[in-house]
Amino acid sequence: MPMGKCKNITRLLSDALDRSLSTGEWVAIRLHLPTCSGCRNYRKQIRLLREAAHTMSGISMSDTAGSDD
């Protein structure tokens, strides 16, 4: 995949932490991830960081609404 595509996908993965993505944005992510190990690794890393931050803050992952993990 062209680097520009990966930059867009990683931005969307980050955006998904702060806002609800549109159906089209999720489709773009779902189509790209199977073909790109770099973006899959990025998704795993931000999930790990998010879980660690929630653990350290004492906020239960089930307390966060609107996330599509």
mmCIF file as gemmi writes it, N, C-alpha and C atoms, coordinates in Angstrom:
data_model
loop_
_atom_site.group_PDB
_atom_site.id
_atom_site.type_symbol
_atom_site.label_atom_id
_atom_site.label_alt_id
_atom_site.label_comp_id
_atom_site.label_asym_id
_atom_site.label_entity_id
_atom_site.label_seq_id
_atom_site.pdbx_PDB_ins_code
_atom_site.Cartn_x
_atom_site.Cartn_y
_atom_site.Cartn_z
_atom_site.occupancy
_atom_site.B_iso_or_equiv
_atom_site.pdbx_formal_charge
_atom_site.auth_seq_id
_atom_site.auth_asym_id
_atom_site.pdbx_PDB_model_num
ATOM 1 N N . MET Axp A 1 ? 0.836 -1.177 0 1 0 ? 1 A 1
ATOM 2 C CA . MET Axp A 1 ? 0 0 0 1 0 ? 1 A 1
ATOM 3 C C . MET Axp A 1 ? 0.887 1.249 0 1 0 ? 1 A 1
ATOM 4 N N . PRO Axp A 2 ? 0.467 2.268 -0.669 1 0 ? 2 A 1
ATOM 5 C CA . PRO Axp A 2 ? 1.218 3.525 -0.639 1 0 ? 2 A 1
ATOM 6 C C . PRO Axp A 2 ? 1.243 4.101 0.774 1 0 ? 2 A 1
ATOM 7 N N . MET Axp A 3 ? 2.346 4.749 1.125 1 0 ? 3 A 1
ATOM 8 C CA . MET Axp A 3 ? 2.496 5.299 2.46 1 0 ? 3 A 1
ATOM 9 C C . MET Axp A 3 ? 1.359 6.258 2.807 1 0 ? 3 A 1
ATOM 10 N N . GLY Axp A 4 ? 0.879 7.028 1.858 1 0 ? 4 A 1
ATOM 11 C CA . GLY Axp A 4 ? -0.227 7.934 2.123 1 0 ? 4 A 1
ATOM 12 C C . GLY Axp A 4 ? -1.454 7.208 2.635 1 0 ? 4 A 1
ATOM 13 N N . LYS Axp A 5 ? -1.705 6.031 2.127 1 0 ? 5 A 1
ATOM 14 C CA . LYS Axp A 5 ? -2.834 5.218 2.572 1 0 ? 5 A 1
ATOM 15 C C . LYS Axp A 5 ? -2.645 4.824 4.033 1 0 ? 5 A 1
ATOM 16 N N . CYS Axp A 6 ? -1.453 4.39 4.394 1 0 ? 6 A 1
ATOM 17 C CA . CYS Axp A 6 ? -1.166 4.003 5.775 1 0 ? 6 A 1
ATOM 18 C C . CYS Axp A 6 ? -1.309 5.203 6.708 1 0 ? 6 A 1
ATOM 19 N N . LYS Axp A 7 ? -0.849 6.354 6.269 1 0 ? 7 A 1
ATOM 20 C CA . LYS Axp A 7 ? -0.971 7.559 7.093 1 0 ? 7 A 1
ATOM 21 C C . LYS Axp A 7 ? -2.439 7.866 7.368 1 0 ? 7 A 1
ATOM 22 N N . ASN Axp A 8 ? -3.284 7.722 6.361 1 0 ? 8 A 1
ATOM 23 C CA . ASN Axp A 8 ? -4.715 7.952 6.522 1 0 ? 8 A 1
ATOM 24 C C . ASN Axp A 8 ? -5.33 6.924 7.468 1 0 ? 8 A 1
ATOM 25 N N . ILE Axp A 9 ? -4.964 5.668 7.325 1 0 ? 9 A 1
ATOM 26 C CA . ILE Axp A 9 ? -5.527 4.606 8.164 1 0 ? 9 A 1
ATOM 27 C C . ILE Axp A 9 ? -5.107 4.781 9.613 1 0 ? 9 A 1
ATOM 28 N N . THR Axp A 10 ? -3.835 5.082 9.871 1 0 ? 10 A 1
ATOM 29 C CA . THR Axp A 10 ? -3.396 5.273 11.255 1 0 ? 10 A 1
ATOM 30 C C . THR Axp A 10 ? -4.07 6.499 11.867 1 0 ? 10 A 1
ATOM 31 N N . ARG Axp A 11 ? -4.306 7.525 11.062 1 0 ? 11 A 1
ATOM 32 C CA . ARG Axp A 11 ? -5.029 8.702 11.566 1 0 ? 11 A 1
ATOM 33 C C . ARG Axp A 11 ? -6.444 8.306 11.966 1 0 ? 11 A 1
ATOM 34 N N . LEU Axp A 12 ? -7.105 7.502 11.115 1 0 ? 12 A 1
ATOM 35 C CA . LEU Axp A 12 ? -8.461 7.05 11.435 1 0 ? 12 A 1
ATOM 36 C C . LEU Axp A 12 ? -8.483 6.182 12.687 1 0 ? 12 A 1
ATOM 37 N N . LEU Axp A 13 ? -7.487 5.307 12.842 1 0 ? 13 A 1
ATOM 38 C CA . LEU Axp A 13 ? -7.421 4.47 14.036 1 0 ? 13 A 1
ATOM 39 C C . LEU Axp A 13 ? -7.268 5.329 15.287 1 0 ? 13 A 1
ATOM 40 N N . SER Axp A 14 ? -6.472 6.375 15.196 1 0 ? 14 A 1
ATOM 41 C CA . SER Axp A 14 ? -6.317 7.299 16.316 1 0 ? 14 A 1
ATOM 42 C C . SER Axp A 14 ? -7.598 8.089 16.543 1 0 ? 14 A 1
ATOM 43 N N . ASP Axp A 15 ? -8.21 8.566 15.477 1 0 ? 15 A 1
ATOM 44 C CA . ASP Axp A 15 ? -9.457 9.328 15.585 1 0 ? 15 A 1
ATOM 45 C C . ASP Axp A 15 ? -10.551 8.51 16.266 1 0 ? 15 A 1
ATOM 46 N N . ALA Axp A 16 ? -10.551 7.201 16.007 1 0 ? 16 A 1
ATOM 47 C CA . ALA Axp A 16 ? -11.584 6.327 16.565 1 0 ? 16 A 1
ATOM 48 C C . ALA Axp A 16 ? -11.557 6.319 18.088 1 0 ? 16 A 1
ATOM 49 N N . LEU Axp A 17 ? -10.433 6.712 18.689 1 0 ? 17 A 1
ATOM 50 C CA . LEU Axp A 17 ? -10.355 6.787 20.145 1 0 ? 17 A 1
ATOM 51 C C . LEU Axp A 17 ? -11.133 7.986 20.678 1 0 ? 17 A 1
ATOM 52 N N . ASP Axp A 18 ? -11.31 9.005 19.85 1 0 ? 18 A 1
ATOM 53 C CA . ASP Axp A 18 ? -11.915 10.261 20.286 1 0 ? 18 A 1
ATOM 54 C C . ASP Axp A 18 ? -13.297 10.543 19.719 1 0 ? 18 A 1
ATOM 55 N N . ARG Axp A 19 ? -13.644 9.867 18.643 1 0 ? 19 A 1
ATOM 56 C CA . ARG Axp A 19 ? -14.937 10.143 18.011 1 0 ? 19 A 1
ATOM 57 C C . ARG Axp A 19 ? -15.445 8.886 17.31 1 0 ? 19 A 1
ATOM 58 N N . SER Axp A 20 ? -16.72 8.901 16.989 1 0 ? 20 A 1
ATOM 59 C CA . SER Axp A 20 ? -17.305 7.799 16.223 1 0 ? 20 A 1
ATOM 60 C C . SER Axp A 20 ? -16.935 7.98 14.752 1 0 ? 20 A 1
ATOM 61 N N . LEU Axp A 21 ? -16.458 6.928 14.151 1 0 ? 21 A 1
ATOM 62 C CA . LEU Axp A 21 ? -16.119 6.991 12.736 1 0 ? 21 A 1
ATOM 63 C C . LEU Axp A 21 ? -17.352 6.682 11.899 1 0 ? 21 A 1
ATOM 64 N N . SER Axp A 22 ? -17.344 7.2 10.683 1 0 ? 22 A 1
ATOM 65 C CA . SER Axp A 22 ? -18.44 6.912 9.761 1 0 ? 22 A 1
ATOM 66 C C . SER Axp A 22 ? -18.301 5.484 9.239 1 0 ? 22 A 1
ATOM 67 N N . THR Axp A 23 ? -19.362 4.994 8.664 1 0 ? 23 A 1
ATOM 68 C CA . THR Axp A 23 ? -19.327 3.654 8.075 1 0 ? 23 A 1
ATOM 69 C C . THR Axp A 23 ? -18.241 3.578 7.007 1 0 ? 23 A 1
ATOM 70 N N . GLY Axp A 24 ? -18.121 4.606 6.182 1 0 ? 24 A 1
ATOM 71 C CA . GLY Axp A 24 ? -17.094 4.617 5.145 1 0 ? 24 A 1
ATOM 72 C C . GLY Axp A 24 ? -15.681 4.571 5.706 1 0 ? 24 A 1
ATOM 73 N N . GLU Axp A 25 ? -15.475 5.255 6.833 1 0 ? 25 A 1
ATOM 74 C CA . GLU Axp A 25 ? -14.151 5.226 7.464 1 0 ? 25 A 1
ATOM 75 C C . GLU Axp A 25 ? -13.834 3.838 7.998 1 0 ? 25 A 1
ATOM 76 N N . TRP Axp A 26 ? -14.831 3.188 8.619 1 0 ? 26 A 1
ATOM 77 C CA . TRP Axp A 26 ? -14.608 1.824 9.11 1 0 ? 26 A 1
ATOM 78 C C . TRP Axp A 26 ? -14.363 0.856 7.958 1 0 ? 26 A 1
ATOM 79 N N . VAL Axp A 27 ? -15.069 1.037 6.863 1 0 ? 27 A 1
ATOM 80 C CA . VAL Axp A 27 ? -14.86 0.171 5.693 1 0 ? 27 A 1
ATOM 81 C C . VAL Axp A 27 ? -13.43 0.326 5.182 1 0 ? 27 A 1
ATOM 82 N N . ALA Axp A 28 ? -12.947 1.562 5.1 1 0 ? 28 A 1
ATOM 83 C CA . ALA Axp A 28 ? -11.569 1.793 4.644 1 0 ? 28 A 1
ATOM 84 C C . ALA Axp A 28 ? -10.569 1.078 5.552 1 0 ? 28 A 1
ATOM 85 N N . ILE Axp A 29 ? -10.8 1.155 6.855 1 0 ? 29 A 1
ATOM 86 C CA . ILE Axp A 29 ? -9.907 0.486 7.809 1 0 ? 29 A 1
ATOM 87 C C . ILE Axp A 29 ? -9.979 -1.026 7.614 1 0 ? 29 A 1
ATOM 88 N N . ARG Axp A 30 ? -11.189 -1.548 7.559 1 0 ? 30 A 1
ATOM 89 C CA . ARG Axp A 30 ? -11.373 -3.016 7.445 1 0 ? 30 A 1
ATOM 90 C C . ARG Axp A 30 ? -10.8 -3.568 6.136 1 0 ? 30 A 1
ATOM 91 N N . LEU Axp A 31 ? -10.823 -2.788 5.087 1 0 ? 31 A 1
ATOM 92 C CA . LEU Axp A 31 ? -10.252 -3.248 3.817 1 0 ? 31 A 1
ATOM 93 C C . LEU Axp A 31 ? -8.726 -3.176 3.831 1 0 ? 31 A 1
ATOM 94 N N . HIS Axp A 32 ? -8.177 -2.213 4.547 1 0 ? 32 A 1
ATOM 95 C CA . HIS Axp A 32 ? -6.734 -2 4.546 1 0 ? 32 A 1
ATOM 96 C C . HIS Axp A 32 ? -5.986 -2.937 5.503 1 0 ? 32 A 1
ATOM 97 N N . LEU Axp A 33 ? -6.529 -3.168 6.692 1 0 ? 33 A 1
ATOM 98 C CA . LEU Axp A 33 ? -5.794 -3.91 7.712 1 0 ? 33 A 1
ATOM 99 C C . LEU Axp A 33 ? -5.344 -5.316 7.302 1 0 ? 33 A 1
ATOM 100 N N . PRO Axp A 34 ? -6.156 -6.083 6.582 1 0 ? 34 A 1
ATOM 101 C CA . PRO Axp A 34 ? -5.687 -7.43 6.213 1 0 ? 34 A 1
ATOM 102 C C . PRO Axp A 34 ? -4.441 -7.432 5.33 1 0 ? 34 A 1
ATOM 103 N N . THR Axp A 35 ? -4.187 -6.326 4.647 1 0 ? 35 A 1
ATOM 104 C CA . THR Axp A 35 ? -3.056 -6.295 3.721 1 0 ? 35 A 1
ATOM 105 C C . THR Axp A 35 ? -1.837 -5.547 4.266 1 0 ? 35 A 1
ATOM 106 N N . CYS Axp A 36 ? -1.94 -5.012 5.496 1 0 ? 36 A 1
ATOM 107 C CA . CYS Axp A 36 ? -0.863 -4.153 5.989 1 0 ? 36 A 1
ATOM 108 C C . CYS Axp A 36 ? -0.485 -4.5 7.427 1 0 ? 36 A 1
ATOM 109 N N . SER Axp A 37 ? 0.635 -5.173 7.591 1 0 ? 37 A 1
ATOM 110 C CA . SER Axp A 37 ? 1.072 -5.552 8.935 1 0 ? 37 A 1
ATOM 111 C C . SER Axp A 37 ? 1.476 -4.333 9.762 1 0 ? 37 A 1
ATOM 112 N N . GLY Axp A 38 ? 1.977 -3.3 9.127 1 0 ? 38 A 1
ATOM 113 C CA . GLY Axp A 38 ? 2.357 -2.092 9.86 1 0 ? 38 A 1
ATOM 114 C C . GLY Axp A 38 ? 1.167 -1.434 10.527 1 0 ? 38 A 1
ATOM 115 N N . CYS Axp A 39 ? 0.077 -1.319 9.809 1 0 ? 39 A 1
ATOM 116 C CA . CYS Axp A 39 ? -1.134 -0.71 10.38 1 0 ? 39 A 1
ATOM 117 C C . CYS Axp A 39 ? -1.778 -1.628 11.416 1 0 ? 39 A 1
ATOM 118 N N . ARG Axp A 40 ? -1.705 -2.943 11.208 1 0 ? 40 A 1
ATOM 119 C CA . ARG Axp A 40 ? -2.215 -3.872 12.226 1 0 ? 40 A 1
ATOM 120 C C . ARG Axp A 40 ? -1.397 -3.734 13.509 1 0 ? 40 A 1
ATOM 121 N N . ASN Axp A 41 ? -0.095 -3.614 13.369 1 0 ? 41 A 1
ATOM 122 C CA . ASN Axp A 41 ? 0.756 -3.432 14.547 1 0 ? 41 A 1
ATOM 123 C C . ASN Axp A 41 ? 0.444 -2.119 15.246 1 0 ? 41 A 1
ATOM 124 N N . TYR Axp A 42 ? 0.221 -1.055 14.482 1 0 ? 42 A 1
ATOM 125 C CA . TYR Axp A 42 ? -0.138 0.237 15.056 1 0 ? 42 A 1
ATOM 126 C C . TYR Axp A 42 ? -1.426 0.108 15.862 1 0 ? 42 A 1
ATOM 127 N N . ARG Axp A 43 ? -2.424 -0.581 15.302 1 0 ? 43 A 1
ATOM 128 C CA . ARG Axp A 43 ? -3.698 -0.773 16.011 1 0 ? 43 A 1
ATOM 129 C C . ARG Axp A 43 ? -3.477 -1.521 17.325 1 0 ? 43 A 1
ATOM 130 N N . LYS Axp A 44 ? -2.652 -2.548 17.306 1 0 ? 44 A 1
ATOM 131 C CA . LYS Axp A 44 ? -2.353 -3.294 18.534 1 0 ? 44 A 1
ATOM 132 C C . LYS Axp A 44 ? -1.665 -2.407 19.563 1 0 ? 44 A 1
ATOM 133 N N . GLN Axp A 45 ? -0.735 -1.57 19.104 1 0 ? 45 A 1
ATOM 134 C CA . GLN Axp A 45 ? -0.005 -0.697 20.013 1 0 ? 45 A 1
ATOM 135 C C . GLN Axp A 45 ? -0.913 0.337 20.67 1 0 ? 45 A 1
ATOM 136 N N . ILE Axp A 46 ? -1.805 0.952 19.893 1 0 ? 46 A 1
ATOM 137 C CA . ILE Axp A 46 ? -2.671 1.967 20.508 1 0 ? 46 A 1
ATOM 138 C C . ILE Axp A 46 ? -3.693 1.309 21.443 1 0 ? 46 A 1
ATOM 139 N N . ARG Axp A 47 ? -4.103 0.088 21.131 1 0 ? 47 A 1
ATOM 140 C CA . ARG Axp A 47 ? -4.994 -0.631 22.046 1 0 ? 47 A 1
ATOM 141 C C . ARG Axp A 47 ? -4.28 -0.909 23.364 1 0 ? 47 A 1
ATOM 142 N N . LEU Axp A 48 ? -3.04 -1.364 23.281 1 0 ? 48 A 1
ATOM 143 C CA . LEU Axp A 48 ? -2.259 -1.664 24.477 1 0 ? 48 A 1
ATOM 144 C C . LEU Axp A 48 ? -2.072 -0.399 25.318 1 0 ? 48 A 1
ATOM 145 N N . LEU Axp A 49 ? -1.72 0.711 24.67 1 0 ? 49 A 1
ATOM 146 C CA . LEU Axp A 49 ? -1.54 1.973 25.391 1 0 ? 49 A 1
ATOM 147 C C . LEU Axp A 49 ? -2.838 2.438 26.04 1 0 ? 49 A 1
ATOM 148 N N . ARG Axp A 50 ? -3.934 2.276 25.326 1 0 ? 50 A 1
ATOM 149 C CA . ARG Axp A 50 ? -5.242 2.678 25.857 1 0 ? 50 A 1
ATOM 150 C C . ARG Axp A 50 ? -5.602 1.843 27.077 1 0 ? 50 A 1
ATOM 151 N N . GLU Axp A 51 ? -5.4 0.532 26.987 1 0 ? 51 A 1
ATOM 152 C CA . GLU Axp A 51 ? -5.697 -0.353 28.115 1 0 ? 51 A 1
ATOM 153 C C . GLU Axp A 51 ? -4.808 -0.018 29.309 1 0 ? 51 A 1
ATOM 154 N N . ALA Axp A 52 ? -3.522 0.252 29.06 1 0 ? 52 A 1
ATOM 155 C CA . ALA Axp A 52 ? -2.6 0.604 30.144 1 0 ? 52 A 1
ATOM 156 C C . ALA Axp A 52 ? -3.017 1.912 30.806 1 0 ? 52 A 1
ATOM 157 N N . ALA Axp A 53 ? -3.411 2.888 30.01 1 0 ? 53 A 1
ATOM 158 C CA . ALA Axp A 53 ? -3.845 4.175 30.56 1 0 ? 53 A 1
ATOM 159 C C . ALA Axp A 53 ? -5.105 4 31.402 1 0 ? 53 A 1
ATOM 160 N N . HIS Axp A 54 ? -6.021 3.193 30.93 1 0 ? 54 A 1
ATOM 161 C CA . HIS Axp A 54 ? -7.244 2.958 31.699 1 0 ? 54 A 1
ATOM 162 C C . HIS Axp A 54 ? -6.928 2.22 32.988 1 0 ? 54 A 1
ATOM 163 N N . THR Axp A 55 ? -6.04 1.254 32.936 1 0 ? 55 A 1
ATOM 164 C CA . THR Axp A 55 ? -5.653 0.512 34.126 1 0 ? 55 A 1
ATOM 165 C C . THR Axp A 55 ? -5.014 1.442 35.154 1 0 ? 55 A 1
ATOM 166 N N . MET Axp A 56 ? -4.129 2.291 34.699 1 0 ? 56 A 1
ATOM 167 C CA . MET Axp A 56 ? -3.438 3.215 35.6 1 0 ? 56 A 1
ATOM 168 C C . MET Axp A 56 ? -4.383 4.262 36.176 1 0 ? 56 A 1
ATOM 169 N N . SER Axp A 57 ? -5.408 4.622 35.439 1 0 ? 57 A 1
ATOM 170 C CA . SER Axp A 57 ? -6.341 5.652 35.91 1 0 ? 57 A 1
ATOM 171 C C . SER Axp A 57 ? -7.455 5.072 36.768 1 0 ? 57 A 1
ATOM 172 N N . GLY Axp A 58 ? -7.589 3.764 36.767 1 0 ? 58 A 1
ATOM 173 C CA . GLY Axp A 58 ? -8.649 3.121 37.533 1 0 ? 58 A 1
ATOM 174 C C . GLY Axp A 58 ? -9.98 3.09 36.827 1 0 ? 58 A 1
ATOM 175 N N . ILE Axp A 59 ? -10.022 3.504 35.558 1 0 ? 59 A 1
ATOM 176 C CA . ILE Axp A 59 ? -11.259 3.491 34.78 1 0 ? 59 A 1
ATOM 177 C C . ILE Axp A 59 ? -11.415 2.124 34.139 1 0 ? 59 A 1
ATOM 178 N N . SER Axp A 60 ? -12.551 1.512 34.349 1 0 ? 60 A 1
ATOM 179 C CA . SER Axp A 60 ? -12.826 0.215 33.739 1 0 ? 60 A 1
ATOM 180 C C . SER Axp A 60 ? -13.046 0.38 32.245 1 0 ? 60 A 1
ATOM 181 N N . MET Axp A 61 ? -12.539 -0.549 31.439 1 0 ? 61 A 1
ATOM 182 C CA . MET Axp A 61 ? -12.743 -0.498 29.996 1 0 ? 61 A 1
ATOM 183 C C . MET Axp A 61 ? -14.238 -0.543 29.671 1 0 ? 61 A 1
ATOM 184 N N . SER Axp A 62 ? -15.038 -1.186 30.503 1 0 ? 62 A 1
ATOM 185 C CA . SER Axp A 62 ? -16.478 -1.244 30.25 1 0 ? 62 A 1
ATOM 186 C C . SER Axp A 62 ? -17.159 0.088 30.542 1 0 ? 62 A 1
ATOM 187 N N . ASP Axp A 63 ? -16.444 0.994 31.253 1 0 ? 63 A 1
ATOM 188 C CA . ASP Axp A 63 ? -16.996 2.324 31.536 1 0 ? 63 A 1
ATOM 189 C C . ASP Axp A 63 ? -16.906 3.253 30.346 1 0 ? 63 A 1
ATOM 190 N N . THR Axp A 64 ? -16.105 2.901 29.342 1 0 ? 64 A 1
ATOM 191 C CA . THR Axp A 64 ? -15.942 3.778 28.182 1 0 ? 64 A 1
ATOM 192 C C . THR Axp A 64 ? -16.994 3.421 27.167 1 0 ? 64 A 1
ATOM 193 N N . ALA Axp A 65 ? -17.736 4.407 26.738 1 0 ? 65 A 1
ATOM 194 C CA . ALA Axp A 65 ? -18.823 4.189 25.775 1 0 ? 65 A 1
ATOM 195 C C . ALA Axp A 65 ? -18.38 4.598 24.382 1 0 ? 65 A 1
ATOM 196 N N . GLY Axp A 66 ? -18.972 3.967 23.382 1 0 ? 66 A 1
ATOM 197 C CA . GLY Axp A 66 ? -18.756 4.372 22.011 1 0 ? 66 A 1
ATOM 198 C C . GLY Axp A 66 ? -17.491 3.881 21.369 1 0 ? 66 A 1
ATOM 199 N N . SER Axp A 67 ? -16.784 2.952 22.029 1 0 ? 67 A 1
ATOM 200 C CA . SER Axp A 67 ? -15.563 2.446 21.398 1 0 ? 67 A 1
ATOM 201 C C . SER Axp A 67 ? -15.884 1.202 20.616 1 0 ? 67 A 1
ATOM 202 N N . ASP Axp A 68 ? -15.227 1.057 19.48 1 0 ? 68 A 1
ATOM 203 C CA . ASP Axp A 68 ? -15.414 -0.124 18.623 1 0 ? 68 A 1
ATOM 204 C C . ASP Axp A 68 ? -14.089 -0.861 18.56 1 0 ? 68 A 1
ATOM 205 N N . ASP Axp A 69 ? -13.835 -1.684 19.599 1 0 ? 69 A 1
ATOM 206 C CA . ASP Axp A 69 ? -12.585 -2.431 19.63 1 0 ? 69 A 1
ATOM 207 C C . ASP Axp A 69 ? -12.791 -3.666 18.892 1 0 ? 69 A 1
